[in-house]
Amino acid sequence: VTLELSRGEAAAERSATELVDVAALARELIAELPVGARAEGVAITGDLPDALYAASDPAKLRIVLRNLLTNAVKFTSHGSVRLSAQD
């Protein structure tokens, strides 16, 4: 997923800020990625608290976290990728 916005689109777009459980979102994304990661021989794990809340746009945060995880897997030739977060 690529996030490409021109300056005009970015200025016109409004963020839908709300309280997001970042840890739950991260666990969800980790669960979605292992199929591709296993094909690459890379394990994906999470070191996350039960809950971790932040005020954010949930759709944009999902895109950012997915891109981070996807790139981490893409540029890891063997071993594992671990996403950790704490409050």
C-alpha positions as semicolon CSV with decimal commas, in nm:
position;residue;x (nm);y (nm);z (nm)
1;V;0,000;0,000;0,000
2;T;0,143;0,332;-0,100
3;L;0,041;0,661;0,050
4;E;0,085;0,927;-0,214
5;L;-0,071;1,267;-0,168
6;S;0,001;1,587;-0,349
7;R;0,023;1,903;-0,143
8;G;-0,320;2,007;-0,262
9;E;-0,477;1,678;-0,165
10;A;-0,300;1,679;0,170
11;A;-0,426;2,026;0,250
12;A;-0,781;1,942;0,147
13;E;-0,792;1,611;0,331
14;R;-0,916;1,616;0,689
15;S;-0,783;1,375;0,946
16;A;-1,033;1,174;1,146
17;T;-0,851;1,186;1,480
18;E;-0,977;0,948;1,745
19;L;-0,842;0,738;2,029
20;V;-0,679;0,431;1,872
21;D;-0,549;0,119;2,047
22;V;-0,210;0,108;1,874
23;A;-0,119;-0,227;2,031
24;A;-0,436;-0,394;1,902
25;L;-0,383;-0,246;1,556
26;A;-0,021;-0,364;1,552
27;R;-0,125;-0,719;1,655
28;E;-0,385;-0,720;1,377
29;L;-0,129;-0,614;1,116
30;I;0,127;-0,868;1,241
31;A;-0,137;-1,139;1,203
32;E;-0,207;-1,028;0,844
33;L;0,158;-1,031;0,730
34;P;0,300;-1,376;0,817
35;V;0,187;-1,541;0,492
36;G;0,419;-1,323;0,285
37;A;0,685;-1,319;0,552
38;R;0,701;-1,698;0,574
39;A;0,757;-1,708;0,199
40;E;1,057;-1,480;0,259
41;G;1,172;-1,691;0,558
42;V;1,122;-1,407;0,805
43;A;0,928;-1,440;1,130
44;I;0,724;-1,142;1,253
45;T;0,669;-1,097;1,625
46;G;0,533;-0,828;1,851
47;D;0,643;-0,708;2,192
48;L;0,334;-0,506;2,276
49;P;0,141;-0,409;2,589
50;D;-0,218;-0,526;2,636
51;A;-0,335;-0,182;2,526
52;L;-0,162;0,135;2,414
53;Y;-0,379;0,430;2,318
54;A;-0,292;0,731;2,104
55;A;-0,493;1,007;1,940
56;S;-0,452;0,946;1,569
57;D;-0,626;0,892;1,238
58;P;-0,677;0,513;1,246
59;A;-0,668;0,471;0,867
60;K;-0,344;0,666;0,829
61;L;-0,185;0,494;1,128
62;R;-0,273;0,156;0,974
63;I;-0,100;0,258;0,650
64;V;0,212;0,377;0,833
65;L;0,243;0,064;1,049
66;R;0,173;-0,168;0,754
67;N;0,440;0,009;0,547
68;L;0,693;-0,016;0,831
69;L;0,629;-0,389;0,876
70;T;0,625;-0,461;0,504
71;N;0,953;-0,274;0,450
72;A;1,113;-0,444;0,749
73;V;1,026;-0,785;0,603
74;K;1,132;-0,679;0,254
75;F;1,477;-0,570;0,371
76;T;1,536;-0,860;0,614
77;S;1,695;-1,153;0,434
78;H;1,665;-1,401;0,723
79;G;1,572;-1,410;1,091
80;S;1,288;-1,208;1,229
81;V;1,124;-0,869;1,251
82;R;0,997;-0,756;1,591
83;L;0,760;-0,466;1,644
84;S;0,773;-0,335;1,998
85;A;0,592;-0,052;2,171
86;Q;0,552;0,074;2,522
87;D;0,375;0,354;2,698
